[in-house]
């Protein structure tokens, strides 16, 4: 057992999220997207407690303190406030311009399908290796890691890969929206289904766990966001197909974890605990007194380059070298709150969170009759997936993924301006 007071603080943090969940459910009386996010934070907190007291995982852990948990809990509450105010079960979405939605979907599916042969080839080779070779997952991980290092500063040269990576997250939302329509275009539904399944299997075939987990989180959020609008038959089909696909993904995920960590002291179970629970611990011990900031060079890396800032580290490797004097880096998880605190400092980060939360809340209010515009749904979905992903990981839209933020902004304004002009 570790320090007794540390366990007290961890218990307090667990109780905090348990109380938030109970109060929220009692007032809302509906299990929706915000419920999923809050419940995930509770699960992460419990895993943090188990991890901290594990025989191997707890070795060398620093003592925990109460204030970092207070700070983290408050910041997470601020971040999920718009989601908690958003009542998807009582609203109706004003249909967007389906011509624009169809054109985007056809272009996106066409550009992405071109990559399918390569993706399927990678999946076939990677998954066979993962299932047949005990060390296959580790081999895949290091092979992918070497490719990333070799491509440092090189970017992505394939235009179809760029389009796929930029819009796959928003495409997940569009897919579930299409499922709510009475008249569905089968080509689009089938195309999106294939691409979303590939988005889950492709990272696993490369030995990567985080990529598949981020996409899984996005799918869960999109499903719960659109769930009240889905017909009972469609809902049943989604549940059956989802159960089959996710069962297979879980098998591969566990196989990958066993391959990479099964022969180490912590074992497979310890690895899973560390993976899920480390962010809260790392935030508590290192973030608020990290010894400096990264000057926004992770969360806003590409944005700073686009604005003309000089001497910006180009990628994750250069950033870690540049700020090697800090107590912690992004080689370990510390929540998306930790990412912003490490980039902007513990005083400026809360201001950013509060402003962002107020902005999202203001822009996603439904009318008095409970109607919301499609572009508002895109915005609340974006804020929700950030909260869901970042609870146990980091800010996933850092570095080159800053472009994904711009993709969301672009799609948001396309539908917003179309709505404005249609009214005029």
N, C-alpha and C positions, 0 to 999 in steps of 0.2 A: 504493500500500500504506500501511496505517496503521502505527501504532507496533508494533515487532517484539514487545515483551513482551506487548502486548495480544493479539496473534495467538497467542502461546505459551499465554496463559491460556485463550483460546477453544479452542485445540487440546486442552488439558488437560480442559476441560469436555466436549468432544466424546468424548474417550477415556473419561472417567468414565462416561458413559451407555452407551457401547459395551461397556465391561467389565461394567457392571451387567446389560445385556441378555444378554451371552454367559453370564455366571455363572448368571443366573436361568434361562435356557433349558436350560443344561446340567443344572441340578438338577431342573427341573420336567419337561423333555422333553415339553412340550405348549405350543402357541401359543394362549393364552387372553386374557382381558380385560386382565390385568396386563401381558402381553407387548405388547399393542396400545398401552397407555399409555406404557410404557417406550420402545418404538420411536418413538412420537410425540415424546417428549422428545429423543431422539437426532436426529430429523429437524429439530426446531426449532433445536437447537444447531448443526447443520450450516448451516442457513439463516442463522443469526446470523453465522457466520463469513463466509459469502459476502457477506451484506449489509454487514458491517463493512468489507469490502475493496472494495466496489463503488465505481466512479468517482464516482457521484452520491450514493448513499445514505451513503457514508462521510464525506462532507464535513462538517466541523465536529464530528465525533464526539469525545467525550472519551476519554482513555486509560482502559483497563479495568484492574481490579485482581483479584487472585486470591481474596481473602477473600469478596467478594460471591458469587462462583460457588460457593465452598465452602458458604456459608450457604444459598444457593438450592438447591443439590443435596441438602444434608442435610434441608432442610425438605420438599422434594418426596419424598424417600425416606420420611420419616416419614408423609407424607400417603398414599402408595400402599402402605404396609406391610400394611394389612388386605387390599387387593386381591391382593398378592403371596402372602399366607397362604391366601387363599380358593381352594380347588381345585374349580372347578365341574365338571371332568371326572370327578371321583370321587364326587360327592355325588348324593343324590336328594332332590327337594323333596316334603315331605309336602303333599298337595293341600289347598288352603284350602277354606273354605266356598264352593262354586261359586255358591250362591244369592246371596251377598253380591257376589261378583265379577260375576255376570251383571247384578244390579240396578244396580250402579255403572256397568257398561259401557253398559247401555241408557239410563240417565239421561244419562251423559256424551255418548254418541253423539247422542241426541235433541237435547240443548241445543246441541251443536256443529253438527249438520246444519242447524239453523235459520239459522246464520250462513253456510252454504255458498253460497247465491246471491250474497251480497255478496262473499265471498272469491273465488268464481269470476269475478265481474265485475271485481274488482280484478286478478286474475291475467290475464284476457283482455286487458284494457287495458294493463296493465303489461308483460306479456311481448311483446305486439305492438310496443309502443313500444321495448322493449329490443332486439328483433331487427331492427326496420325503421329506427330513427332512431339514427345514430351517437352522438348526444349524449343519447339517451333515458335511459340509466342515470343520468347526472348530474342530469337534470331530475327523475327520480323520487326520487333521494336528497334533493335540496334541498326538494322538495315535502313529502316525509315529515318532514324535519327541521323545516320551518316549522310543520307540524301539531303536532309534539311540543312546540315552543316555545309555540305558541298554547294548548296544553292544560296548560301548567305549573300544577300544583296542582289540576287539574280531575279527575284520576283517570279511571276507566272507568265509565260510567253503564249500559252494557248488561250485564245479569246473565248472559246467555248467553256474552258475550265473556269475562266474569270467570271463569266455570266452565271455559271452554275453556283460557284462559291458565293457570289454577291447576293443572289436572290433565293437560294434554297430555303432560308429561314422564313422569309415572307411567303414563299410558295407553300409552305406547310399550313399557314393560316388560310391561304386561298383554297387549298384542297378541302379543308373542313368546311369552309363557307360553301363551296360547290355542292357538298353533300347535303346542305340544308335546302337547296333549291328543288322545286318540284319538277322542273324540266332540266335534266342534267345532260351534258355532252359526254358521252361514253369515252370518247377518245381522250378528253382531258382528264377524266377520272382515272382511267387506266394508266395514262402517262404519269400523272402525279403519284399514283400508288407505286409504280415501279421505281420512280426516282427516290421516293421517301424510303422505301425498303433498302435501296442501294446506299442511301446516305447513312443508314444504320450499319450495314455490313462492310462497307468500304473501309472505314477506320479500323475495324476489327481485323480485317485482312492485312492491315499494315502494322498490326501489333499495338494499336493505340486504343486506350480505354476512354480517355476524356472526350474525344470527338463523338463517339457513339452516345455517351452519356448526355452531352449537350443537346444533341438532336432528339434524344428521348425526352428530355425536359421540355423542349419546344413542342413536341407532338402532344405531350400531356397537357400543356397549357392551352394549345389550340383546340384540343378536344373538349376540355372543360369549358372553354370560352364559348364554343358553339353548341355544346351539348343541349341546352334548353331548346334550340331551334331544330335539332335533328329529329326526324320521324322515328317512331319506335322500331320499325323494320330496319332502317338504316343504322340506327344505334346498335341494334343487335348484331348486324353484320360487322360493324366496326369493332365491336367487342370480341367477336369470334376471330376475325382476321388479326386483330391486335394481339390477342392472347397467343395465337400460333406464332406470329412473327417475333413477339417479345420473348416467348419461351425459348425459341431458337437463339435469339440474341443473348439471352441470359446464359445459356449453355456455353456459347462461344466466349462470353465475357469471363465466366468462371474458368474456362479452359485456359484463356490467356493469362489470367491472374495466377493460376496454378503453375503455368509454364514459367512465368517471370519470377515468382516469389515462393513457390512451393518448397524449394530446397533450402530456403533461408531460415534463420532462427524464428522470425516472426510468423512464418507459415502463411498459408492462403487466407485463413480467417483473420490473422493479424494484419495482413496487407489490406484487406477490405476495410477493417476497422480504421486503420491509419488513413486510408484513402478518403473515407467518409467523414471521419471525426477530427482530422488534424487541423482544419482551418481555424476552428474556434480556439484551439490551444495555441497555435502559432500567432494568432492575432493577440491573444492575451499576453504572451511572453515577450513579443518582439516589436509589434507594429508601432505602438505609441511612443516608444523610446528607441527607434531604429538607428538613431545617430545621424539623421539628415533626411533629405527627400530625393526623389529621382527627377525632380523638376518636370513632371508630367511626361517624361520620356518613355513611359510604357503605355498608359491609357490614351495619350494624345500624340503618339509618336508620328504617325503619318500626317495628322493634322498640322503639327508643327513644321514638318518638312514642306507641306503645301503652302504654308504661310511664309516660307522663306527663311525660317530659322536655320542658322548654320551650326555646324559641329553637333549634329544630332546622331546618336547611335542608331544604326540602320536596322537593327534587329535585336532579338532576345539575347544573343551571345554577346554582342557589343555592349548592350545595356548592363548585363551582369558584370562584365569586366569594368565598365565605367564606374559602377556603384558597388564595387566589391567591399568597400569600407563599411557599408551598411550592415546592420545586424541580421537582416533577412533579405532574400530576393524571391523572384517568382519561380524558382525551382521547387518550391513547396507552396501549398495552398494557404491562403489567409483571408478568404472571402473577398468579394468585390469591394466591400468597405475597406478592407486592408489595402487593396490595390490603390484606391483613391487617397487614402491617408498617407501611404508611402510616397505617392506622387506629389501630393499637394500640401501635406502636413495636417496635423490633427485639428487645426483651427479653420483652415480654408475648406477642407473636405466637407464638414457639416453644412457649410453655406451652400456648396454645390448641390448636396443632396436635398436640402430644403427647397432651393429654387427649382430644381428639377421636379421634385414631388408636387410643388404648387403648380408648376406649368402643366404637368400631365393631368393633374386633377382638374384644372381650369379648362383644358382643351378636350376633356372626355366626358363632360357632363351631358346627360340625356335631357331632352325637353321635358316639360311638365307632363306630357302625355306618354313619356317613356320611350321616345324615338331617338335613335342615335345614328349618326352618319357613318358610312363605311370607313372613311379616312380616320375617324375617331377610334374605331375598332383596331385599326393598324397601330395607332399610337399606344393604346392601352396594352395591346399584345406585346409590343416592343418592351415596355416597362416591366411587364410581368415576366418575360423570359430572362431579362437581366437579373431580376430578383431571384428567380428560380435557379438559374445557373450559378449565380454568385454566392449562394448560401453555403456551398461546400467547396467551391473552386476559386476563381478569380474573376476579373472582368474579361470576358471572352472576346470582346470586340476591341482588343488592343492591337498595337502594331498595324500590320496590313489589314486587319479586320476593321479598322476605322472606316474602310470603304463600305463595309456592310451597313454601317450606320448611315452613310450617305445614300445607300441603296434604299433603306427604309424611308429616309427623308424624301427622296425622289418619288417613291411610290405614294407616300402620304400626300404630297402636293399635287401629283397627277390627279388623284381622286378628289382632293379638296377643290382644286380649280375647276374641275369638270362639274362638280356640284354647284359652284358659284355661277358658272356660265350657264348651266341648265336652268337655274332660277331666273337669271336675267333674260 
